[in-house]
Amino acid sequence: MKFRVSVPIEASKEDIWRVMTDFEHEQETLHNVDDVEIIEKPNTSLNGFKWRETRTLFGTEETEEISVTEFRENSYYKTHSESHGMSHDSTYSIEPEGDHNLLMVNYTSRPEHLSTRLRSMLFGSLMKTTTRRELLDDLEDIKRKVERH
């Protein structure tokens, strides 16, 4: 499954970056996040930053371990996670567009096992719709916080 979502934001790249990379306080920014636990926090880089994020989906708490795999300050960061037999890769980026910036997520997930391939075939459309909505909600939450300050 692959898709992209984005929102325009009336703020500088630096202001957007500060909010979108504040992983330690993301439950205060993202209304869909119930809890965050920092696992690894490198001193000089975002590479290797790791956290556990808990969200409630369909009435069930789901916790996923996420790590930053690559970044360029004030431009983009990439994450990787695995859960329920699926591998998830996301790129969060800030791109100039006209007189504002565009905050965007490129998302890819792949089934790692036969059982998850079958589940993806059966429920792929629902999974895509739900994931797309969650990511768009996250971007809208970031936008609200950035534009409020």
N, C-alpha and C positions, 0 to 999 in steps of 0.2 A: 504494500500500500504506500502510495506517495501522494503528497499534496503540499500546497503552500497556502498560508493565510497571512494577511497583513492589515495594518491600520496606519493611517497618517497621524503624525504627532507634531504639534506646534511647539517644538522645543529643540534645544541644541543636542547634538550627538552626545556630548559629555553628560548632560542631564539625563538623557534616556539611558545611557550606559550605566550611570551610577545606580539607577533604580533596577534595571534589568539584571544586574550582576550582584545585587544585594541578597544573595541566597540565604544568608543567616536570618533575614527578617522577611522572607517572601510570604510567610503565612499572614503577615500584616498587610501585604500588598495584594496578594492573589486570594480572592474569596473562596476559591475551590480547594485551597490547600489547608488541611487541618493541622498539620504538624511538620516541622523540619528538624532533622538531627544532623549536625555537621559531623562527618566521619574523618575527613582529611582536609586540612587547610594549609597549602604551601605558603611559605612566607613571601616569596617574590613573584609569584605567577598565578594565573588562574588554572594553568595546565595541571591536572591532577586533583583539582578541587573536587571533593566528593561529599554528597549529602544523601540522606534518606528523606523522601517526601511522602507524606501520607495524605491521601484524598479519599473522599467517600464517593463511590461510583455505584449507582443502582442500589443504594442502601447498604453497601458493604465497604468497609475500610480497606483500601489497597495501599501498600507501601512499596515503593520502588527506590532502588539505589541508583543514583545518577552521578556521572562523572564528566567533567570538562576534559575534552581530548585535544582541543586546539582553540586558539583565540588570537584576535588582533584588537588591541584596545580601541574603544570607541568605534568599532566596526562590526565585529562578529565574534561569536563563540559557538563551538560545536559540543554536543553532549552525546553520551552513549549510555544506554541502560538495557537491562534484560529482565523480563518478567513473564511468567506463565508461558514459557516456551517461545516467546517473541523477542526479537532484537530490535531496539528502537534507536534511531539516530536523528538528531535534530540540529539544525543550524539556525541560530537566532542572529539576525543582522539588522543593521541600521543603514538605510540607503537614502541619499538625498533625492527628493522629487519635488521639483518646482520650488515653492517658498516654504516647504516643510520637509520633515524626514519621514520615511516609511519604516516602521518596525515590522519585521517579517520573520516567519518561521517556515523553513523547509523541513518537512517531516517525512521520514521513511521508516517502515517497519517490515520485518521479514519473519516468517515462521521458521523456527529452528528444528522442528520435529514433524513427523507425519501427522500426529494428532492435532497439532496447532495449524498445520496446512489445511486439514479437513475442517477445523473450526473456522478458519479464515474464509474458506469457501462458503460455508453455511451462513456465517454471521458477519462477513466482511463489510457489507454495506452499513450495517448498524455500528460496527466498530469504527468505521471511517467517519460516519456522521458524528458519533459521540466524541471521538478524538479531535476532530476538526472544531467542534463546538467548544471543547475544553481549552484548546490552544487559542482560539479566538477570544474567549472569555479572559484568558491570561493576558493577552495583548491589550485588550480593552482596560483591564485593571491597571496595567503598567501605564497606559496612556492617561488614565484618570489621575494617578498619583503624580506623574511627571508634570502634567499641565496644571495641577492644583498648586504646585510649589513655584 
